[in-house]
Each structure stands twice: as C-alpha cells, then as structure tokens.
Amino acid sequence: MIFLLLSLSNFILKKRTIKDYVHFIHTDGNYSNLGSIGGKQDISIAKNQGSVTGIIMHELLHALGLFLEMCRADRNEYIEILWDNIEANKKSNFQTYIELNTPGADIGNFDFNSIMMYPSNAFGKQVNGVQQKTIYRKDGLSYYAQRSYLTDSDITALRAIYGPPYAKIKRVTDEIYSYDDGYDYYYEANYPTYVEFYKDPEFTIPATLTTPRYLNIFRQESNNGTYTVPQYSTLIVPAGVSSYLIGTGYVNASERWGQSAESWRIEYGIKNYHHNGYGY
C-alpha cells in the first residue's frame, strides 16, 4: 500500500469521508486516467510481471496529471516517432497533447531519463520475432527507459502543478446593478476571479511565486441552473506574483415574490489537474 510518493504529493489510506481516491486493480495492462476524474479512480497494474514499484510511480504520475515525455509539444526536436512500426491501436499514445486537443504545457527541458519516457520499442510491431523500434533519438544515441526513480524534471513538473506554494481561489464581487421593490428583484454583477498563493496548505501565509506555476483553469456557464460542459485550459502564472487574475465571472439573476425567475452565470475556477483519456 502506498502512503507517500513525495512531500509535495501525499497519499494516505482511504477513509469513508474521502470521495476522490485512487484504487489499484490487476488487469492485462498498465494504465491510468490522465489527471483527476473525481470519485473512485482505477489504476491498473498488469498481472504476473516483475518489479512494479517504478510502474506504479509512472501510473501515479499520470493520475497526477503528467503526460508521457514524448507527448511534449517540442518532442520533434529530440525524437522521431516511427509511426509505421507502432501497433495500430496504440498510435494515439504517441500523439502530443496538442494533437490530442488536450490542455497541457512543456515544463523544463526534454528528459530521456524521465520516468514518463517510453522505451524505444514501446508498442512496436513484431516482425520475424523482433519488436520494432517506435522511437528514434535524433542525436543517434541510445537511451534506457528507467522505472526506478523520479528525475529532477519529474519533480519540477509536479511542483509546477501542485506547489508549494499552494493555490486558492478568491472571487471579488463587482456589482453592476441591483433593484428590489419588494415584488421584483434584479441583480447583476461581475466576479473577478483570482488565484492566490500561500506557503502553507492552510492558506494563512501569503507567498510569491519564484518559478512559473501551471494551473488547470475551467470556465463554465449556467442558465437557470443548467450547467454547460466546463471548458478547460492551461494557464501559466508568471513568477514574481502572489495573486493573479484568471478570469471575470458574471451573474445576472432575477426573482419575483421570492421565486427565481431566471438566472445566468459564468464561473471561473481551478480544478485538480484533469485530462480526458488514459496514460500507459
């Protein structure tokens, strides 16, 4: 059972009151959702394989929001994907997050030693009993896809997402207009929404970023209580700030005799790093 991955990402045994958690299962493969999906979240570790510690770390980092290293937007500067050699149903694993139309960012430099890097023959077709190479390193050197430890770049990526410093949302009310005659009520306001940073997880000691911070931002509208699908994007908060505007929300609400007549709302916020799809 895993209790702790890093000081910046704690894992504890599930309690009844915890609604969002990871659950390990044994299937025929290794895979995990990319980022938080909410509720019970399965992480599969394949049956009957040898040492699994590094594989568990790899899949946990997917659950924490990290892509595969070769899915970076700048990967073509360092590697070539040999598409014809990849198993037909695994080609999406080799697409960049931009090609997958998924919010993301390149943090630091490309790292062949990252625990998130695939081996050079990952999901390669078998030809005459030989698994074909699927990733070619452009400098001609070979590399080994290690599953023993988190590199500095892996840890930097986690800290860029989760901190410390710790992020907290603050919404400010900027009233545009209000009217109340005892019968009809109308209210309209903007809600500038900021993210503030703190040294402690209790959000009591303000902090100034010393390095850029990567946040998963959502924008969502609602009309009379019916919510649209959230729109996600990655926001890079620059170093040197302790508070940063992520968007301006809006509310327009009216009531008649205490009964809601109509409402329209736009909200901005941050969410546990979430992507659609799976990591392998």
One Martini backbone bead per residue (centre of mass of N, CA, C, O) as a GRO file, in nm:
protein
  280
    1MET     BB    1   0.098   0.035   0.021
    2ILE     BB    2   0.047   0.380  -0.046
    3PHE     BB    3   0.131   0.690   0.127
    4LEU     BB    4   0.405   0.810  -0.022
    5LEU     BB    5   0.571   0.992  -0.271
    6LEU     BB    6   0.582   1.298  -0.178
    7SER     BB    7   0.582   1.595  -0.014
    8LEU     BB    8   0.382   1.715  -0.255
    9SER     BB    9   0.241   1.405  -0.258
   10ASN     BB   10  -0.008   1.267  -0.081
   11PHE     BB   11  -0.071   0.930   0.048
   12ILE     BB   12  -0.362   0.775   0.177
   13LEU     BB   13  -0.574   0.606   0.334
   14LYS     BB   14  -0.886   0.534   0.292
   15LYS     BB   15  -1.179   0.700   0.379
   16ARG     BB   16  -1.512   0.747   0.404
   17THR     BB   17  -1.483   1.073   0.348
   18ILE     BB   18  -1.342   0.997   0.085
   19LYS     BB   19  -1.417   1.057  -0.263
   20ASP     BB   20  -1.123   1.096  -0.378
   21TYR     BB   21  -0.960   0.813  -0.540
   22VAL     BB   22  -0.735   0.549  -0.558
   23HIS     BB   23  -0.746   0.225  -0.743
   24PHE     BB   24  -0.610  -0.090  -0.744
   25ILE     BB   25  -0.558  -0.304  -1.028
   26HIS     BB   26  -0.582  -0.621  -1.210
   27THR     BB   27  -0.466  -0.671  -1.537
   28ASP     BB   28  -0.331  -0.676  -1.875
   29GLY     BB   29  -0.244  -0.374  -1.784
   30ASN     BB   30  -0.105  -0.042  -1.796
   31TYR     BB   31  -0.310   0.218  -1.638
   32SER     BB   32  -0.434   0.569  -1.653
   33ASN     BB   33  -0.558   0.841  -1.581
   34LEU     BB   34  -0.554   1.183  -1.670
   35GLY     BB   35  -0.598   1.278  -1.394
   36SER     BB   36  -0.872   1.392  -1.244
   37ILE     BB   37  -1.222   1.248  -1.216
   38GLY     BB   38  -1.346   1.160  -0.970
   39GLY     BB   39  -1.357   0.957  -0.735
   40LYS     BB   40  -1.313   0.659  -0.840
   41GLN     BB   41  -0.968   0.558  -0.942
   42ASP     BB   42  -0.824   0.361  -1.163
   43ILE     BB   43  -0.525   0.150  -1.138
   44SER     BB   44  -0.336  -0.043  -1.357
   45ILE     BB   45  -0.171  -0.361  -1.293
   46ALA     BB   46  -0.016  -0.600  -1.422
   47LYS     BB   47   0.006  -0.921  -1.439
   48ASN     BB   48   0.283  -1.108  -1.397
   49GLN     BB   49   0.514  -0.913  -1.294
   50GLY     BB   50   0.765  -0.780  -1.173
   51SER     BB   51   0.869  -0.503  -1.098
   52VAL     BB   52   0.637  -0.222  -0.983
   53THR     BB   53   0.726   0.049  -0.864
   54GLY     BB   54   0.778   0.219  -1.127
   55ILE     BB   55   0.497   0.173  -1.249
   56ILE     BB   56   0.337   0.306  -1.025
   57MET     BB   57   0.468   0.584  -1.055
   58HIS     BB   58   0.387   0.631  -1.346
   59GLU     BB   59   0.073   0.609  -1.302
   60LEU     BB   60   0.051   0.826  -1.081
   61LEU     BB   61   0.147   1.062  -1.263
   62HIS     BB   62  -0.094   1.051  -1.442
   63ALA     BB   63  -0.305   1.108  -1.213
   64LEU     BB   64  -0.148   1.396  -1.163
   65GLY     BB   65  -0.103   1.499  -1.496
   66LEU     BB   66   0.113   1.340  -1.656
   67PHE     BB   67   0.267   1.298  -1.932
   68LEU     BB   68   0.432   1.184  -2.170
   69GLU     BB   69   0.732   1.284  -2.282
   70MET     BB   70   0.664   1.234  -2.603
   71CYS     BB   71   0.403   1.453  -2.576
   72ARG     BB   72   0.543   1.688  -2.638
   73ALA     BB   73   0.563   1.969  -2.839
   74ASP     BB   74   0.905   1.941  -2.869
   75ARG     BB   75   0.987   1.642  -2.961
   76ASN     BB   76   1.095   1.683  -3.268
   77GLU     BB   77   1.385   1.780  -3.167
   78TYR     BB   78   1.462   1.468  -3.039
   79ILE     BB   79   1.243   1.293  -3.198
   80GLU     BB   80   1.117   1.000  -3.376
   81ILE     BB   81   0.823   0.876  -3.501
   82LEU     BB   82   0.747   0.532  -3.595
   83TRP     BB   83   0.448   0.472  -3.714
   84ASP     BB   84   0.471   0.195  -3.882
   85ASN     BB   85   0.567   0.033  -3.601
   86ILE     BB   86   0.292   0.069  -3.471
   87GLU     BB   87   0.039  -0.029  -3.320
   88ALA     BB   88  -0.270   0.055  -3.424
   89ASN     BB   89  -0.405   0.091  -3.112
   90LYS     BB   90  -0.133   0.294  -3.010
   91LYS     BB   91  -0.092   0.578  -3.153
   92SER     BB   92  -0.217   0.781  -2.944
   93ASN     BB   93   0.023   0.762  -2.737
   94PHE     BB   94   0.214   0.950  -2.951
   95GLN     BB   95   0.069   1.199  -2.908
   96THR     BB   96   0.028   1.508  -2.858
   97TYR     BB   97  -0.153   1.727  -2.670
   98ILE     BB   98  -0.230   1.891  -2.918
   99GLU     BB   99  -0.337   1.657  -3.098
  100LEU     BB  100  -0.549   1.588  -2.851
  101ASN     BB  101  -0.679   1.848  -2.743
  102THR     BB  102  -0.506   1.912  -2.469
  103PRO     BB  103  -0.424   2.042  -2.192
  104GLY     BB  104  -0.088   2.193  -2.175
  105ALA     BB  105   0.276   2.163  -2.094
  106ASP     BB  106   0.609   2.256  -2.105
  107ILE     BB  107   0.841   2.140  -1.857
  108GLY     BB  108   1.117   2.215  -1.930
  109ASN     BB  109   1.316   1.970  -2.044
  110PHE     BB  110   1.395   1.719  -2.219
  111ASP     BB  111   1.371   1.371  -2.074
  112PHE     BB  112   1.508   1.054  -2.106
  113ASN     BB  113   1.491   0.983  -1.777
  114SER     BB  114   1.213   0.984  -1.744
  115ILE     BB  115   0.946   0.801  -1.608
  116MET     BB  116   0.766   0.901  -1.879
  117MET     BB  117   0.942   0.732  -2.070
  118TYR     BB  118   0.964   0.551  -2.340
  119PRO     BB  119   1.065   0.303  -2.502
  120SER     BB  120   1.191   0.248  -2.825
  121ASN     BB  121   0.973  -0.025  -2.848
  122ALA     BB  122   0.699   0.072  -2.794
  123PHE     BB  123   0.449  -0.087  -2.941
  124GLY     BB  124   0.583  -0.280  -3.134
  125LYS     BB  125   0.608  -0.459  -3.392
  126GLN     BB  126   0.621  -0.786  -3.513
  127VAL     BB  127   0.927  -0.905  -3.682
  128ASN     BB  128   1.048  -1.201  -3.680
  129GLY     BB  129   1.043  -1.170  -3.348
  130VAL     BB  130   1.081  -0.851  -3.368
  131GLN     BB  131   1.077  -0.556  -3.205
  132GLN     BB  132   1.006  -0.254  -3.308
  133LYS     BB  133   1.094   0.060  -3.353
  134THR     BB  134   0.931   0.384  -3.236
  135ILE     BB  135   1.192   0.543  -3.122
  136TYR     BB  136   1.403   0.811  -3.233
  137ARG     BB  137   1.711   0.940  -3.169
  138LYS     BB  138   1.854   1.218  -3.323
  139ASP     BB  139   2.159   1.182  -3.196
  140GLY     BB  140   2.197   0.846  -3.199
  141LEU     BB  141   2.137   0.765  -2.924
  142SER     BB  142   2.083   0.581  -2.656
  143TYR     BB  143   1.820   0.455  -2.430
  144TYR     BB  144   1.670   0.425  -2.099
  145ALA     BB  145   1.366   0.322  -1.954
  146GLN     BB  146   1.317   0.416  -1.650
  147ARG     BB  147   1.178   0.258  -1.316
  148SER     BB  148   1.321   0.396  -1.026
  149TYR     BB  149   1.286   0.722  -1.061
  150LEU     BB  150   1.269   1.059  -0.999
  151THR     BB  151   1.337   1.326  -1.159
  152ASP     BB  152   1.381   1.656  -1.158
  153SER     BB  153   1.165   1.703  -1.382
  154ASP     BB  154   0.934   1.554  -1.245
  155ILE     BB  155   0.928   1.730  -0.987
  156THR     BB  156   0.892   2.002  -1.127
  157ALA     BB  157   0.618   1.936  -1.255
  158LEU     BB  158   0.463   1.889  -0.991
  159ARG     BB  159   0.523   2.170  -0.865
  160ALA     BB  160   0.392   2.336  -1.099
  161ILE     BB  161   0.103   2.223  -1.014
  162TYR     BB  162   0.102   2.189  -0.668
  163GLY     BB  163   0.350   2.248  -0.522
  164PRO     BB  164   0.488   2.468  -0.367
  165PRO     BB  165   0.277   2.675  -0.362
  166TYR     BB  166  -0.058   2.737  -0.270
  167ALA     BB  167  -0.378   2.728  -0.414
  168LYS     BB  168  -0.636   2.995  -0.425
  169ILE     BB  169  -0.956   3.110  -0.446
  170LYS     BB  170  -1.074   3.449  -0.544
  171ARG     BB  171  -1.376   3.636  -0.513
  172VAL     BB  172  -1.505   3.936  -0.657
  173THR     BB  173  -1.741   4.187  -0.607
  174ASP     BB  174  -1.899   4.366  -0.898
  175GLU     BB  175  -2.141   4.572  -0.903
  176ILE     BB  176  -2.382   4.690  -1.141
  177TYR     BB  177  -2.687   4.596  -1.043
  178SER     BB  178  -2.982   4.684  -0.837
  179TYR     BB  179  -3.325   4.560  -0.753
  180ASP     BB  180  -3.586   4.643  -0.496
  181ASP     BB  181  -3.962   4.641  -0.433
  182GLY     BB  182  -4.076   4.355  -0.303
  183TYR     BB  183  -4.129   4.199  -0.589
  184ASP     BB  184  -3.884   4.279  -0.751
  185TYR     BB  185  -3.568   4.122  -0.851
  186TYR     BB  186  -3.234   4.256  -0.932
  187TYR     BB  187  -2.911   4.114  -1.046
  188GLU     BB  188  -2.573   4.246  -1.121
  189ALA     BB  189  -2.242   4.091  -1.176
  190ASN     BB  190  -1.905   4.079  -1.125
  191TYR     BB  191  -1.626   3.814  -1.097
  192PRO     BB  192  -1.335   3.845  -1.008
  193THR     BB  193  -1.076   3.592  -1.054
  194TYR     BB  194  -0.842   3.460  -0.826
  195VAL     BB  195  -0.511   3.354  -0.760
  196GLU     BB  196  -0.363   3.240  -0.461
  197PHE     BB  197  -0.059   3.231  -0.261
  198TYR     BB  198   0.086   2.980  -0.033
  199LYS     BB  199   0.298   2.824   0.201
  200ASP     BB  200   0.038   2.691   0.321
  201PRO     BB  201  -0.237   2.465   0.333
  202GLU     BB  202  -0.408   2.688   0.516
  203PHE     BB  203  -0.386   2.982   0.402
  204THR     BB  204  -0.191   3.213   0.588
  205ILE     BB  205   0.081   3.244   0.400
  206PRO     BB  206   0.197   3.436   0.185
  207ALA     BB  207   0.313   3.403  -0.163
  208THR     BB  208   0.585   3.411  -0.397
  209LEU     BB  209   0.669   3.337  -0.699
  210THR     BB  210   0.975   3.183  -0.838
  211THR     BB  211   0.799   3.018  -1.039
  212PRO     BB  212   0.614   2.895  -1.257
  213ARG     BB  213   0.257   2.823  -1.289
  214TYR     BB  214   0.036   2.541  -1.342
  215LEU     BB  215  -0.308   2.565  -1.449
  216ASN     BB  216  -0.637   2.436  -1.428
  217ILE     BB  217  -0.884   2.586  -1.617
  218PHE     BB  218  -1.225   2.691  -1.576
  219ARG     BB  219  -1.528   2.733  -1.779
  220GLN     BB  220  -1.872   2.814  -1.677
  221GLU     BB  221  -2.213   2.779  -1.757
  222SER     BB  222  -2.545   2.907  -1.657
  223ASN     BB  223  -2.908   2.826  -1.698
  224ASN     BB  224  -3.122   2.785  -1.467
  225GLY     BB  225  -2.912   2.547  -1.350
  226THR     BB  226  -2.781   2.482  -1.629
  227TYR     BB  227  -2.492   2.320  -1.721
  228THR     BB  228  -2.215   2.331  -1.882
  229VAL     BB  229  -1.939   2.230  -2.019
  230PRO     BB  230  -1.636   2.249  -1.932
  231GLN     BB  231  -1.362   2.469  -1.996
  232TYR     BB  232  -1.028   2.391  -2.066
  233SER     BB  233  -0.710   2.527  -1.942
  234THR     BB  234  -0.377   2.647  -1.954
  235LEU     BB  235  -0.213   2.831  -1.697
  236ILE     BB  236   0.054   3.068  -1.683
  237VAL     BB  237   0.209   3.171  -1.399
  238PRO     BB  238   0.413   3.403  -1.314
  239ALA     BB  239   0.670   3.511  -1.174
  240GLY     BB  240   0.630   3.745  -0.891
  241VAL     BB  241   0.352   3.645  -0.777
  242SER     BB  242   0.049   3.623  -0.545
  243SER     BB  243  -0.158   3.727  -0.769
  244TYR     BB  244  -0.416   3.616  -1.021
  245LEU     BB  245  -0.595   3.662  -1.302
  246ILE     BB  246  -0.831   3.421  -1.462
  247GLY     BB  247  -1.117   3.578  -1.450
  248THR     BB  248  -1.457   3.696  -1.535
  249GLY     BB  249  -1.736   3.677  -1.389
  250TYR     BB  250  -2.105   3.620  -1.396
  251VAL     BB  251  -2.430   3.773  -1.292
  252ASN     BB  252  -2.790   3.708  -1.363
  253ALA     BB  253  -3.068   3.796  -1.153
  254SER     BB  254  -3.416   3.698  -1.079
  255GLU     BB  255  -3.720   3.789  -0.895
  256ARG     BB  256  -4.058   3.673  -0.782
  257TRP     BB  257  -4.170   3.645  -0.487
  258GLY     BB  258  -3.898   3.466  -0.423
  259GLN     BB  259  -3.885   3.361  -0.720
  260SER     BB  260  -3.711   3.233  -0.962
  261ALA     BB  261  -3.691   3.341  -1.296
  262GLU     BB  262  -3.377   3.402  -1.364
  263SER     BB  263  -3.042   3.282  -1.476
  264TRP     BB  264  -2.693   3.387  -1.519
  265ARG     BB  265  -2.369   3.215  -1.539
  266ILE     BB  266  -2.013   3.279  -1.482
  267GLU     BB  267  -1.731   3.060  -1.428
  268TYR     BB  268  -1.422   3.044  -1.242
  269GLY     BB  269  -1.145   2.802  -1.208
  270ILE     BB  270  -0.992   2.538  -1.031
  271LYS     BB  271  -0.846   2.211  -1.091
  272ASN     BB  272  -0.771   1.920  -1.082
  273TYR     BB  273  -0.578   1.766  -1.282
  274HIS     BB  274  -0.731   1.728  -1.612
  275HIS     BB  275  -0.796   1.461  -1.844
  276ASN     BB  276  -0.854   1.302  -2.125
  277GLY     BB  277  -0.794   0.976  -2.081
  278TYR     BB  278  -0.491   0.779  -2.113
  279GLY     BB  279  -0.217   0.617  -1.952
  280TYR     BB  280   0.093   0.393  -2.017
   0.00000   0.00000   0.00000
